[in-house]
Every structure is written in structure tokens, then in C-alpha cells.
Amino acid sequence: MSQQGLQVSLVFSADDQAWIRREGIAVPSFWQGHGVAPAVGDVVRFAGRQFVIQTRVWESDGTSTMLRLFVGDARAQSDTSFGTA
């Protein structure tokens, strides 16, 4: 399946939206140009915080497809331990 026309939109909680606006943070286009859509459980990091994708909602208006990703509340990057080898 081609993901060429796929638009991906991150949906944040009201508190996180306020933080993003207040700090003037530009949310990166993480999946622009990628051939694989994000999955539930994926983590995105920016501006010193991380967000876990909790829900995916596919929408179509007949001409384009939108994937809305609802993310959990922000957590500091240091809250996650990836372990050591």
C-alpha cells in the first residue's frame, strides 16, 4: 500500500497543547516521506518531552486520507529507561 498521499496529525491533550503554544514549539513532521504508518505504542520525542501513541483514527473526505494519532500526556525523556546491553 502506498503511503504517498497520507497525512499524519498528532493530537495532544489540552495541557500539552497549551505547553506547545506557550513555548512556541514547532511539532516535527515525523512521518513525512516515510512509507510506513506509525503504530500504537510508538514514541515520539521533541522539545525534551516524549509522547506515546495511544490511538490511531483513520479519516477520509473522499479525496485524501488523514491518520490522526492521539498521544498520551507528555513525559520527560529521562522517565524512560531503555536498559543497558
C-alpha atoms as one frame of an Amber mdcrd trajectory, in Angstrom:
protein
   0.000   0.000   0.000   1.362   3.390  -0.933   1.517   5.981   1.858   2.333
   8.808  -0.564  -0.897  10.781  -0.037  -1.145  10.032   3.683  -1.393  12.983
   6.071  -0.477  12.320   9.714  -1.669  14.587  12.515  -0.682  14.334  16.188
  -3.487  15.090  18.675  -2.382  16.282  22.121  -4.174  16.732  25.457  -5.335
  20.252  26.324  -2.443  20.701  28.801   0.146  19.614  26.255  -1.414  21.819
  23.558  -1.141  24.785  25.934   2.524  23.929  26.668   3.311  23.689  22.927
   1.647  27.067  22.239   3.146  28.789  25.304   6.691  27.631  24.467   6.303
  28.287  20.718   7.332  24.724  19.869   7.146  23.526  16.275   5.953  19.904
  16.208   8.119  17.977  13.707   6.575  16.154  10.731   7.837  12.782  11.914
   6.322  10.658   9.142   6.706  12.954   6.145   8.189  10.900   3.333   8.083
   7.588   5.236   6.439   4.541   3.691   5.254   3.034   6.977   2.470   4.486
   9.113   3.091   4.842  12.864   1.721   2.213  15.252   0.128   2.270  18.688
   2.932   2.205  21.251   5.387   4.159  19.101   7.100   7.014  20.935   7.877
  10.467  19.520  10.288  12.866  21.198  10.736  16.597  20.789  11.457  19.644
  22.959  12.708  17.477  25.823   9.480  15.508  26.160   8.184  12.216  24.845
   4.707  11.120  23.830   3.371   7.580  23.371   0.871   6.977  20.570  -2.237
   5.566  22.248  -4.870   5.541  19.499  -4.975   5.777  15.695  -8.013   7.128
  13.854  -8.235   6.928  10.069 -10.354   9.597   8.344 -11.205  10.204   4.703
 -13.075  13.007   2.998 -13.194  11.210  -0.342 -10.135  12.974  -1.772  -7.475
  12.485   0.897  -6.728  10.241   3.848  -5.789  11.528   7.304  -4.321   9.469
  10.133  -4.892  11.162  13.491  -2.619   9.955  16.266  -3.849  10.560  19.796
  -0.864  10.696  22.133  -0.617  10.322  25.898   0.431  13.074  28.267   3.978
  14.378  27.893   6.749  12.780  29.900  10.342  13.846  30.300  12.793  11.792
  28.252  14.566  10.726  31.433  11.390   8.945  32.611  12.102   6.087  30.220
  14.838   3.569  30.744  15.883   1.615  27.690  18.193  -0.623  29.738  21.786
  -1.475  29.035  23.273  -4.184  26.880
